[in-house]
Amino acid sequence: MHILNHAQELIGEDWQPLARWSVWAWIVFYLAFLGYAFAQHGGYLFVDSANLVVHEGGHLLFGWFGPTLGIWGGTILQWLVPLLLTGYFVFQRQLAGTAFCVFFFFENWLYTASYMADARAMNLPLVTVGDPDMAEHDWNYIFSSLGLLQHDTQIAALVRLLGWCGMMATVAWFAWRSANTAESPTSVV
């Protein structure tokens, strides 16, 4: 009950204010990134190199709990890291940090969707830590084990759509929330 009360108090707290120039800079950044990502048509984005490192680390971390969780662990950690960072910024009531982490949580969905869509074709180059001959296509294995391999592109399209919707909703939320917390133009972030 104590945790629930704390959560209710946290939700009711105000966010730390942002300078108006900072809000506009963030909105321009997000819109530019959305334009860049859209222009890539589902291709590899520059931030996906960081996503890849976290993804591979997830295989190593969750591999301690068995081979199945080891395969799933790449995507689990890739999505978990921005969510945990989001939690930190929410508790600190830092609007810009929260929005940034949520935005890139959903950006990870685009990266995951590209990998999912390749499950049958297996054309993407695989990256692994350790023996490259032991590299396995995560989503080929996952979809095959779930009996969903023939639906790889449909599932990927849904995940990609949800990623785009999440990123755009995050920018809209950030703009709306910022309008209620922005300080004067002379304020410092």
Secondary structure, DSSP 4 states (H G I P E B T S, - for coil): -HHHHHHHHHHHSPPPPEEHHHHHHHHHHHHHHHHHHHHTTT---TTHHHHHHHHHHHHHHHGGG-HHHHHHHHHHHHHHHHHHHHHHHHHHT-HHHHHHHHHHHHHHHHHHHHHHHTTTT--SPP--SS-GGG---HHHHHHHHHT-GGGHHHHHHHHHHHHHHHHHHHHHHHHHHHHHHEE-TT---
